[in-house]
Amino acid sequence: MSTIEPRTLKGFRDYLPTAMLAREQLIDTARRVYRSYGFAPIDTPALEYLEILTGKGSDETDKQLYRFQDHGGRDVGLRFDLTVPLARFMAQHSAALGVPFKRYHIGPVWRGENTQRGRYREFMQCDFDTIGTLAPAADVETALVIHDLIQALGFSRFQIRVNNRMVLNGLLDRLGLSDRSSAVLRSLDKLAKIGRDRVAEELAQFAGANPDQIRDVLRLTELTGDNSAILRQLEPLVAGSETGQAGVARLDQLLAAAAAAGVPDNRLRLDVSIARGLDYYTGVIFETFLDDLPTLGSVCSGGRYDNLAALFTKELLPGVGASLGLDRLLAGMEELKMVASASTPATVFIAFFDPQRLVDYLRLAANLRAAGLGVELYPDPKKLGAQLKYAARRGFQTALVAGENEFAAGIVQVKDLATGHSRDVSLAAGIQPLLDALRDSPPPRVRPLP
Amino acid sequence: MSTIEPRTLKGFRDYLPTAMLAREQLIDTARRVYRSYGFAPIDTPALEYLEILTGKGSDETDKQLYRFQDHGGRDVGLRFDLTVPLARFMAQHSAALGVPFKRYHIGPVWRGENTQRGRYREFMQCDFDTIGTLAPAADVETALVIHDLIQALGFSRFQIRVNNRMVLNGLLDRLGLSDRSSAVLRSLDKLAKIGRDRVAEELAQFAGANPDQIRDVLRLTELTGDNSAILRQLEPLVAGSETGQAGVARLDQLLAAAAAAGVPDNRLRLDVSIARGLDYYTGVIFETFLDDLPTLGSVCSGGRYDNLAALFTKELLPGVGASLGLDRLLAGMEELKMVASASTPATVFIAFFDPQRLVDYLRLAANLRAAGLGVELYPDPKKLGAQLKYAARRGFQTALVAGENEFAAGIVQVKDLATGHSRDVSLAAGIQPLLDALRDSPPPRVRPLP
């Protein structure tokens, strides 16, 4: 019989254990932080009615949508983000849930993107949002969650850049550009990518800005100093614009509250050049950059929006939240060697040395597991060398070896797989001496994230 | 503007927080148990080439497949289980991974099933397998994992029923039915569902068995007594069949080893009537039933197979594993009131009482979080009654209330939301007295599974 070639679709990938252990650890950390603030998990279907997905998406997401007819002849599509499903979800369930509603949602999304840009067609999103409140406290909390999250992932050198669309709108108002704000913000958003000169060109071309206006817009992005200094420079620039002044006041409050709650000043920076292209942001906006990987782009972005679900309900649902760029962050952590090379979640390997002693190995493993250790028992009584090679390849640092002599003497050999050094530990007085010995062993190659 | 009706597709469902918290807890427990035995996580794409999915599936799964053409004109489909992707995955990566390879895989699968049978078209699978070994130790370990898993989920009254296809094949050999074993096993598998008489009819109709053969086959399912008694009755029935004798020997070894490793005798029961319809099982087979929900069906099933990936590689890949019926188990746990009614993962609610004190509430929350507590701060300084109603609805049992007087006095009120009773706790000496008070509080309505 000829076989079918085993392969994945272009733009899709398997996660092998090493990558998957890192992904699970990252997701666990995100969940722990989200939950510590009272965000609750939800999930929505991978497949939605096509009209749900195409209602709001841009032309680009519409083009990338995986769509088809199901068995019942319905037009359906695979979700391309977790925001449109959240909007549909809130419109459907907000009465039952009540607001404010704080949710996190971690799951795969699908986009038929051009893979030449290094993008995948299936990737994870990891979002949290507070829906149904306009309160500044929810903005502050969003900043705190981002901060705790990036810190919990093991980073100490990072910057959350914060801005407020109301400030930008106030400024554009003053410059006579408020009717072209979308185009201006889209161009401004590319500043880091394409540079000052090309943004100037775009402002002229797409926003119809004149040279004075272009100069003034760009000047906004060049305000310098610490957060208070920038706030002071902003105040005169928004004078006369109620929206702008309110935006500056909210930024002021946010920065002060976050600092008081423990966020170091250098980790939360006011940056008027952060615009975020998406039209639906209306208040605070966030982007997060790792100091050690400045070209990686933002690893956690979000902001406040006035109305999440206008397509699905007449109920006004304002909210604020952000999305952790899980795949991007994983790539960055790999680059920074923050990800373990082990391919096992267990820490102790037990060699199967004496075929007559299966029951003893099983008991030993069960006792160690009962004490909270992850233990892998090799299933075959193969040559010890082959078993230890297997263990080392998986990333184990410690193996337990016992044969007839050891069992008769009531001991077990604890072997350091890196050095080859062994020592005998007595089991006569129970499992505790072995647990102590394993605690002294070198840590497994799985670097636990803090 | 008219709105789009917010709705999910037939057979699909949203997970609201209460259901999702239960699902996450169940998945966490499964992961913890799998990992404690050294099973490592993997993931594969939701979408695969259609030929991968239709190669092995039955006519029924082929009919239920969600299939379409992607943007590149490729025929693709959504995975309908995690076994076919595992076969493709192992054929592709076994050289890089090495064997034995122990993996778990938890993820959604899709089947366009008839929803009238109470089935969903999107559901989670939760599988673990040991690939690339014929060792009996791997069979034993599979039984131990199932046992630890069901116990860790909070059940004490359950039965893992075990059988071995080699025993069945040996028996059918003796009865002159070995050329019709598939048809016999498929009928036998329905015994619990359709009863003795209809199985007899099916054996005549589909397996062409004569009345003597039917009587002997059914007699097999009626062996009684404890495991040892059944083993003794089996021995003469397989005498002369090498396969059958080997099967009895392996069952004997499995039962003895599992007992020695700590599985109580009444939780692992030899049951010759367990056949499992799928052709690809060739050795030990498992099904798991909850004593308190006998009609729920098996909540964890699996077994040993000779060759996982024949469609994709000429490499022989034997294995053994099982699949936790996550959705079925969740339904059962709901029926047994083992699932919490809370919709928050946090345990402490902080009311936002004094609008001037946002920073103080944020600091209090941060201190409690640093001590490992989940804390939700209400974002708006609304009326206290409305806030406490919100907290009670979410399932919080404890609220912290503090206003100008409390802050001035350096205290906080700890309020029991069930009784309405409050007591003051001093913060003068730091956070510890408050942590002690919260530890004494009634536990949140989220019942932590052991």
Interface residues (C-beta under 8 A of the other chain):
Chain A: M1 T3 I4 E5 P6 R7 T8 L9 K10 F12 R13 D14 Y15 L16 P17 M20 L21 R23 E24 R31 R35 S36 Y37 G38 F39 A40 P41 I42 D43 T44 P45 A46 L47 E48 Y49 E51 I52 G55 Q64 Y66 R67 F68 Q69 D70 H71 G72 R74 V76 L78 R88 F89 A91 Q92 H93 A96 L97 G98 P100 K102 R103 P108 W110 G112 E122 T130 T133 A135 P136 A137 A138 V140 E141 L144 D148 A256 A257 A260 A261 G262 A309 A310 L311 F312 T313 K314 S343 T344 P345 A346 F349 F352 L358 V359 Y361 L362 R363 A365 A366 R369 L373 G374 V375 E376 L377 Y378 P379 D380 Y390 R393
Chain B: M1 T3 I4 E5 P6 R7 T8 L9 K10 F12 R13 D14 Y15 L16 P17 M20 L21 R23 E24 R31 R35 S36 Y37 G38 F39 A40 P41 I42 D43 T44 P45 A46 L47 E48 Y49 E51 I52 G55 Q64 Y66 R67 F68 Q69 D70 H71 G72 R74 V76 L78 R88 F89 A91 Q92 H93 A96 L97 G98 P100 K102 R103 P108 W110 G112 E122 T130 T133 A135 P136 A137 A138 V140 E141 L144 D148 A256 A257 A260 A261 G262 A309 A310 L311 F312 T313 K314 S343 T344 P345 A346 F349 F352 L358 V359 Y361 L362 R363 A365 A366 R369 L373 G374 V375 E376 L377 Y378 P379 D380 Y390 R393
